[in-house]
Amino acid sequence: MSGIKSIPVSQLQVGMYITSAKNNWIPSNNLSREGVVRDPKIVRYIQMMGIEEICIDTDKGTDIVIHKKPSKTGEQSLANLLSAPCDRPQPKKGFSEELLAARKVQTAGLDFINKTLGNIQLGKPIDIDSAQEVACDIVESLNNNQNALLCLTQLRQKDQYLLEHSFNVSVFMGILAASMNFHGDELDRLVTGALLHDVGKVDIDDAILHKPGKLTAEEWQEMRKHVTYGEKYLNKIPGLAPEILDICAHHHERLDGSGYPRGLRAEEIPIHSRMSSIADIYDAVTADRVYHHGISPALALRNMLEWSEQDSLDKELLYQFIRCLSIYPQGSFVLLSNQKLGVVQSVHAKLMHKPVVSIVYNLAKKIRVPHFPLDLSASNCAVKIERVVDPKDYGLDLQELLQTMR
């Protein structure tokens, strides 16, 4: 009799034998895809990836053994924050209802960033009150149903990258920070900082900022100055919260000291700056730019896991970010086992590998179909996600698909 069984990833223990099922998204150069788990670090690594279940073979390894965990006391730390459950908040509004409101929040946010950059060029100060109002609206929309704004972050226009990037990073920061128990004014400040993190790019020459090829060493040195330019403008705001300035000043610092402009290391980088680094990179690599095509959200998270192994990004914060977004973030384009194609619309708190997918294409008939949601977590649903795919391979435009979602 086969000893293969599916268990909650929280119950994975040293001595268990992992089968090849349900873990094909794990970076192959980081972890063996199949075999006996011999190191507690590997257990923790897998448990913090954001997947819910994993398959083990009890004929080749041990079965579940429950161990009591010792209680911990002491001051609140990053470890304490990350040990809290990362359950997604229950939506207060339906996806379709909040999508309409989220589009207004996005429009207002993009308008604010555009106006702010224009005002800076005219020598006018940054309107921090308006920035905080936008941040409050973002937080409110995320509280109502974060799936709506998450889907909208996948809507891109190459000529609006700076505006969209600043807005998207504030959305990702809001989701990550809320999952770590930041709330109230503190949460609003972190979202505000993310919204303003790239204002210094207004001083970078367009020929460099929008160059369609690789930057020269001199051009790269100039590009890096956008951080200090941004600090200069934010330092002019009386009584500015230090978190807001830190996010601008340190979002390109890296744990191994390879970042800029100060080459800070590890704990020298404030936690909210480390958080903004993850949000900033994730949005940047998933966006189409003049010099590269964006990659899928799922591939972006996989790549970022590999980079974290090189001690560039904060691993625990990255794991938390993955738990927030799931392995199939909103806006991912996926192939289903029933030969349908769809866009991930929303993710369940407990079954993140079984999201609600908006079906858009019938592969068997090779035709577009009207959007209709399919909840893969439903008890009567046997359909599964096969893999993430590129809509362009099927002659489909993800931007158009997302714009027509309801």
FINUMI-729103 format. One record per residue (C-alpha): residue in one letter; y, z, x; residue number from 1. Coordinates in Angstrom, 1 decimal. Example, Ala and Ser with C-alpha at 12.3 -4.5 7.8 and 13.67 -1.06 7.14 Angstrom:
// residues 2
  resn       y       z       x  resi
     a    -4.5     7.8    12.3     1
     s    -1.1     7.1    13.7     2
***
This chain:
// residues 406
  resn       y       z       x  resi
     m     0.0     0.0     0.0     1
     s     3.4    -0.9     1.4     2
     g     5.6     1.9     2.5     3
     i     8.8    -0.1     2.1     4
     k    11.4     1.7    -0.1     5
     s    15.1     1.6    -0.7     6
     i    17.0     4.8    -0.1     7
     p    20.7     5.9    -0.3     8
     v    22.2     5.3     3.1     9
     s    23.4     9.0     3.0    10
     q    19.7    10.0     3.4    11
     l    19.0     7.9     6.5    12
     q    17.6    10.1     9.3    13
     v    16.4     9.9    12.9    14
     g    12.7     8.8    12.9    15
     m    13.0     6.4    10.0    16
     y    12.0     2.8    10.4    17
     i    14.7     0.4     9.1    18
     t    13.4    -2.9     7.7    19
     s    15.4    -6.2     7.9    20
     a    16.3    -6.0     4.2    21
     k    19.9    -5.2     3.0    22
     n    21.4    -4.9     6.5    23
     n    21.9    -8.5     7.5    24
     w    25.7    -8.0     7.6    25
     i    25.5    -5.4    10.5    26
     p    26.8    -6.9    13.7    27
     s    23.7    -8.0    15.6    28
     n    25.1    -7.1    19.0    29
     n    25.8    -3.6    18.0    30
     l    22.6    -2.5    16.4    31
     s    19.0    -3.6    16.1    32
     r    18.4    -5.0    12.7    33
     e    14.9    -3.6    12.5    34
     g    13.1    -0.7    14.1    35
     v    12.9     3.1    14.5    36
     v    16.2     5.0    14.5    37
     r    16.1     7.2    17.6    38
     d    19.8     8.3    18.0    39
     p    21.8    10.4    15.6    40
     k    24.9     8.3    16.5    41
     i    23.2     5.2    15.0    42
     v    22.6     7.2    11.7    43
     r    26.3     8.0    11.5    44
     y    27.3     4.5    12.5    45
     i    25.3     3.0     9.6    46
     q    26.3     5.7     7.1    47
     m    30.0     4.9     7.6    48
     m    29.7     1.2     7.3    49
     g    30.3     1.2     3.5    50
     i    26.9     0.1     2.4    51
     e    25.2     2.1    -0.3    52
     e    21.4     1.5     0.2    53
     i    19.1     0.6     3.1    54
     c    15.4    -0.2     3.2    55
     i    13.0     1.8     5.3    56
     d     9.2     1.5     6.0    57
     t     7.5     4.9     5.7    58
     d     4.3     3.4     7.2    59
     k     6.1     2.8    10.5    60
     g     8.5     5.8    10.4    61
     t     9.3     9.1     8.7    62
     d    10.1     9.5     5.0    63
     i    13.0    11.5     3.6    64
     v    13.4    15.0     4.8    65
     i    16.3    17.0     3.4    66
     h    18.2    19.2     5.9    67
     k    20.9    21.6     5.0    68
     k    24.2    21.1     6.7    69
     p    26.0    24.0     8.2    70
     s    29.4    24.8     6.6    71
     k    32.5    24.1     8.6    72
     t    35.8    26.0     8.7    73
     g    39.0    25.5    10.5    74
     e    42.3    23.6    10.2    75
     q    42.5    20.2     8.5    76
     s    41.8    17.4    11.0    77
     l    40.9    13.8    10.9    78
     a    37.3    14.7    10.7    79
     n    38.0    16.9     7.6    80
     l    39.9    14.1     6.0    81
     l    37.1    11.6     6.6    82
     s    34.4    13.9     5.4    83
     a    35.8    13.9     1.9    84
     p    34.1    11.6    -0.6    85
     c    35.5     8.1    -0.6    86
     d    35.0     7.4    -4.3    87
     r    37.3     4.7    -5.6    88
     p    39.6     6.0    -8.2    89
     q    38.6     5.3   -11.8    90
     p    40.8     2.5   -13.0    91
     k    43.4     3.7   -15.6    92
     k    43.8     0.1   -16.8    93
     g    41.6    -2.9   -17.2    94
     f    41.7    -5.6   -14.5    95
     s    43.4    -8.3   -16.6    96
     e    46.0    -5.9   -17.9    97
     e    46.9    -4.6   -14.5    98
     l    46.8    -8.0   -12.9    99
     l    49.9    -9.0   -14.9   100
     a    51.8    -5.9   -13.7   101
     a    50.5    -6.3   -10.2   102
     r    51.9    -9.8   -10.0   103
     k    55.3    -8.4   -10.9   104
     v    55.0    -5.8    -8.2   105
     q    54.0    -8.4    -5.7   106
     t    56.9   -10.7    -6.6   107
     a    59.4    -7.8    -6.3   108
     g    57.9    -6.8    -3.0   109
     l    58.1   -10.2    -1.5   110
     d    61.7   -10.6    -2.8   111
     f    62.6    -7.2    -1.2   112
     i    61.2    -8.2     2.2   113
     n    63.0   -11.6     2.1   114
     k    66.3   -10.0     1.1   115
     t    65.9    -7.3     3.8   116
     l    65.3    -9.8     6.6   117
     g    68.3   -11.8     5.4   118
     n    70.5    -8.7     5.3   119
     i    69.5    -7.8     8.8   120
     q    70.6   -11.2    10.0   121
     l    74.0   -10.6     8.3   122
     g    74.4    -7.3    10.0   123
     k    73.7    -5.2     6.9   124
     p    71.6    -2.0     7.0   125
     i    68.1    -1.8     5.6   126
     d    68.1    -0.5     2.0   127
     i    65.6     2.3     2.4   128
     d    65.9     3.5    -1.2   129
     s    64.9     0.0    -2.4   130
     a    62.0     0.0     0.1   131
     q    60.7     3.3    -1.3   132
     e    61.0     2.0    -4.9   133
     v    58.8    -0.9    -4.0   134
     a    56.4     1.5    -2.3   135
     c    56.2     3.7    -5.4   136
     d    55.5     0.6    -7.5   137
     i    52.7    -0.4    -5.2   138
     v    51.1     3.1    -5.3   139
     e    51.4     3.1    -9.1   140
     s    49.6    -0.2    -9.4   141
     l    46.9     0.9    -7.1   142
     n    46.4     4.0    -9.1   143
     n    46.2     2.0   -12.3   144
     n    43.6    -0.5   -10.9   145
     q    43.6    -1.3    -7.2   146
     n    41.4    -4.3    -7.8   147
     a    44.4    -6.3    -9.1   148
     l    46.6    -6.0    -6.1   149
     l    43.7    -6.4    -3.7   150
     c    42.9    -9.8    -5.3   151
     l    46.5   -10.8    -5.0   152
     t    46.5   -10.1    -1.3   153
     q    44.3   -13.1    -0.9   154
     l    47.0   -15.5    -2.3   155
     r    48.6   -17.1     0.7   156
     q    51.3   -19.6     1.5   157
     k    51.6   -20.6     5.2   158
     d    55.4   -20.7     5.0   159
     q    55.6   -17.2     3.6   160
     y    53.3   -15.4     6.1   161
     l    55.8   -12.8     7.3   162
     l    56.7   -11.8     3.7   163
     e    53.1   -11.8     2.5   164
     h    51.8   -10.0     5.5   165
     s    54.3    -7.1     5.2   166
     f    53.5    -6.7     1.6   167
     n    49.7    -6.9     2.1   168
     v    49.7    -4.4     4.9   169
     s    51.5    -1.9     2.6   170
     v    48.8    -2.5    -0.1   171
     f    46.0    -1.9     2.4   172
     m    47.8     1.2     3.8   173
     g    48.2     2.6     0.3   174
     i    44.4     2.2    -0.4   175
     l    43.4     3.7     3.0   176
     a    45.8     6.6     2.9   177
     a    45.0     7.6    -0.7   178
     s    41.3     7.6     0.2   179
     m    42.1    10.1     3.0   180
     n    43.9    12.5     0.5   181
     f    47.4    11.5     1.3   182
     h    49.4    11.7    -1.9   183
     g    52.9    12.1    -3.4   184
     d    55.9    11.6    -1.2   185
     e    53.7    11.5     1.9   186
     l    51.7     8.6     0.6   187
     d    54.9     6.8    -0.5   188
     r    56.3     7.2     3.0   189
     l    53.2     5.6     4.6   190
     v    53.4     2.6     2.3   191
     t    57.1     2.3     3.0   192
     g    56.4     2.3     6.7   193
     a    53.8    -0.4     6.3   194
     l    56.2    -2.5     4.2   195
     l    58.8    -2.4     7.0   196
     h    56.5    -2.5    10.0   197
     d    57.4    -6.0    11.1   198
     v    61.2    -6.2    10.3   199
     g    61.8    -6.7    14.0   200
     k    60.4   -10.2    13.8   201
     v    63.6   -11.3    12.3   202
     d    65.0   -11.4    15.8   203
     i    62.2   -13.6    17.2   204
     d    63.1   -17.2    17.6   205
     d    61.4   -19.4    14.9   206
     a    60.1   -21.7    17.6   207
     i    58.0   -18.8    18.9   208
     l    57.3   -17.1    15.6   209
     h    55.9   -20.3    14.1   210
     k    54.6   -22.1    17.1   211
     p    51.4   -24.1    16.2   212
     g    49.8   -23.5    19.5   213
     k    49.1   -20.8    22.1   214
     l    52.2   -18.9    23.3   215
     t    53.2   -19.1    27.0   216
     a    53.3   -15.9    29.0   217
     e    57.1   -15.8    28.6   218
     e    56.9   -16.5    24.8   219
     w    54.3   -13.8    24.4   220
     q    56.5   -11.3    26.2   221
     e    59.3   -12.1    23.7   222
     m    57.0   -11.9    20.7   223
     r    56.0    -8.4    21.7   224
     k    59.6    -7.3    21.6   225
     h    59.5    -7.5    17.8   226
     v    58.4    -3.9    17.8   227
     t    61.4    -2.6    19.7   228
     y    63.7    -4.8    17.7   229
     g    62.2    -3.2    14.5   230
     e    62.7     0.3    16.0   231
     k    66.3    -0.5    16.7   232
     y    67.0    -1.3    13.0   233
     l    65.0     1.6    11.6   234
     n    66.7     4.0    13.9   235
     k    70.0     3.2    12.2   236
     i    68.8     4.7     9.0   237
     p    70.0     8.3     8.7   238
     g    67.3    10.9     8.1   239
     l    64.5     8.4     8.2   240
     a    61.0    10.0     7.9   241
     p    59.3     9.9    11.3   242
     e    56.1     8.4     9.8   243
     i    58.0     5.3     8.8   244
     l    59.4     4.8    12.3   245
     d    56.0     5.6    13.9   246
     i    54.3     2.9    12.0   247
     c    56.7     0.3    13.2   248
     a    56.8     1.6    16.7   249
     h    53.1     2.0    17.3   250
     h    51.1    -0.4    15.1   251
     h    50.3    -2.6    18.1   252
     e    49.1     0.3    20.3   253
     r    45.4     0.5    21.0   254
     l    43.1     3.5    21.7   255
     d    42.1     2.2    25.1   256
     g    45.7     1.8    26.2   257
     s    45.7    -2.0    26.0   258
     g    48.3    -2.1    23.3   259
     y    52.1    -2.4    23.4   260
     p    54.9    -1.6    23.8   261
     r    54.1     1.8    25.4   262
     g    50.4     1.5    26.3   263
     l    49.6     4.8    24.4   264
     r    46.1     6.0    24.3   265
     a    43.9     7.7    21.7   266
     e    45.6    10.8    20.3   267
     e    48.9     9.8    21.7   268
     i    49.0     7.3    18.8   269
     p    49.9     9.1    15.5   270
     i    47.2     8.8    12.8   271
     h    49.3     6.8    10.5   272
     s    50.0     4.3    13.2   273
     r    46.3     4.0    13.9   274
     m    45.8     3.4    10.2   275
     s    48.5     0.7    10.1   276
     s    46.8    -1.1    13.1   277
     i    43.7    -1.6    11.0   278
     a    45.6    -2.8     8.0   279
     d    47.7    -5.1    10.1   280
     i    44.8    -6.7    12.0   281
     y    42.7    -7.1     8.8   282
     d    45.4    -9.0     7.0   283
     a    46.3   -11.1    10.0   284
     v    42.8   -12.4    10.7   285
     t    42.1   -13.2     7.1   286
     a    45.3   -15.3     6.7   287
     d    45.7   -19.0     7.4   288
     r    48.4   -19.4    10.0   289
     v    50.0   -22.4    11.6   290
     y    47.7   -22.0    14.6   291
     h    44.5   -20.8    13.1   292
     h    42.4   -20.7     9.9   293
     g    41.9   -17.3     8.3   294
     i    38.3   -15.9     8.2   295
     s    36.6   -14.4     5.2   296
     p    37.2   -10.7     4.4   297
     a    33.5    -9.8     5.1   298
     l    33.6   -11.6     8.5   299
     a    36.9    -9.9     9.4   300
     l    35.4    -6.4     8.8   301
     r    32.3    -7.4    10.9   302
     n    34.5    -8.6    13.7   303
     m    36.6    -5.5    13.6   304
     l    33.5    -3.3    13.8   305
     e    32.7    -5.1    17.1   306
     w    36.2    -4.6    18.4   307
     s    36.0    -0.9    17.6   308
     e    32.9    -0.7    19.8   309
     q    35.2    -1.7    22.7   310
     d    37.4     1.4    22.0   311
     s    40.3    -0.7    20.7   312
     l    40.4     0.5    17.1   313
     d    39.8     4.0    15.7   314
     k    36.1     3.7    14.6   315
     e    36.3     6.5    12.0   316
     l    39.4     5.1    10.4   317
     l    37.8     1.7    10.4   318
     y    34.7     3.0     8.7   319
     q    36.9     4.6     6.1   320
     f    38.7     1.4     5.5   321
     i    35.4    -0.5     5.0   322
     r    34.3     2.1     2.5   323
     c    37.5     1.6     0.6   324
     l    37.2    -2.2     0.5   325
     s    33.4    -2.5     0.5   326
     i    31.4    -5.1     2.4   327
     y    32.5    -7.7    -0.2   328
     p    36.2    -7.0    -0.6   329
     q    38.1    -8.4    -3.6   330
     g    38.8   -12.1    -3.2   331
     s    35.6   -12.7    -1.2   332
     f    34.0   -16.0    -2.2   333
     v    30.2   -15.6    -2.6   334
     l    27.0   -17.4    -3.3   335
     l    24.8   -15.8    -5.9   336
     s    21.0   -15.8    -6.3   337
     n    21.4   -17.7    -9.6   338
     q    23.0   -20.6    -7.7   339
     k    26.5   -19.8    -9.0   340
     l    29.6   -19.4    -6.9   341
     g    32.2   -16.8    -7.7   342
     v    35.1   -14.7    -6.5   343
     v    34.7   -10.9    -6.2   344
     q    36.9    -9.4    -8.8   345
     s    36.3    -5.7    -8.6   346
     v    34.1    -3.2    -6.8   347
     h    32.2    -0.3    -8.2   348
     a    32.7     3.1    -6.5   349
     k    29.0     3.9    -6.3   350
     l    27.4     0.4    -6.0   351
     m    29.7    -1.5    -3.7   352
     h    27.1    -4.1    -2.9   353
     k    27.0    -5.0    -6.7   354
     p    30.6    -5.9    -7.6   355
     v    32.0    -7.7   -10.6   356
     v    32.1   -11.4    -9.7   357
     s    34.2   -14.0   -11.5   358
     i    31.9   -17.0   -11.8   359
     v    33.7   -20.3   -11.1   360
     y    31.1   -23.0   -10.1   361
     n    27.6   -24.1   -11.0   362
     l    25.9   -25.3    -7.9   363
     a    22.9   -26.8    -9.8   364
     k    25.2   -29.0   -11.9   365
     k    27.9   -29.3    -9.3   366
     i    30.6   -28.6   -11.8   367
     r    33.5   -26.1   -12.2   368
     v    33.0   -23.6   -15.1   369
     p    35.5   -21.5   -16.9   370
     h    36.0   -18.1   -15.3   371
     f    33.7   -15.4   -16.7   372
     p    33.0   -12.0   -15.1   373
     l    29.4   -11.0   -14.2   374
     d    28.8    -7.4   -13.4   375
     l    26.0    -7.3   -10.8   376
     s    25.6    -3.6   -11.3   377
     a    24.5    -3.9   -15.0   378
     s    21.0    -2.6   -15.7   379
     n    20.0    -6.0   -17.2   380
     c    21.4    -8.1   -14.3   381
     a    19.0    -9.3   -11.7   382
     v    21.5   -11.5    -9.9   383
     k    22.4   -10.6    -6.3   384
     i    24.9   -11.8    -3.7   385
     e    23.2   -14.1    -1.2   386
     r    26.1   -14.4     1.3   387
     v    29.8   -15.0     1.7   388
     v    30.6   -18.7     1.8   389
     d    33.7   -20.9     2.4   390
     p    35.0   -22.4    -0.8   391
     k    36.2   -25.4     1.1   392
     d    32.6   -26.3     1.8   393
     y    32.3   -27.0    -2.0   394
     g    35.7   -28.7    -2.4   395
     l    37.2   -25.6    -4.0   396
     d    40.6   -24.0    -3.3   397
     l    40.5   -20.2    -3.2   398
     q    44.2   -20.0    -3.9   399
     e    44.0   -22.0    -7.1   400
     l    40.9   -20.0    -8.2   401
     l    42.6   -16.7    -7.7   402
     q    45.8   -17.8    -9.5   403
     t    43.8   -18.7   -12.6   404
     m    41.9   -15.4   -12.7   405
     r    42.3   -13.2   -15.7   406
***
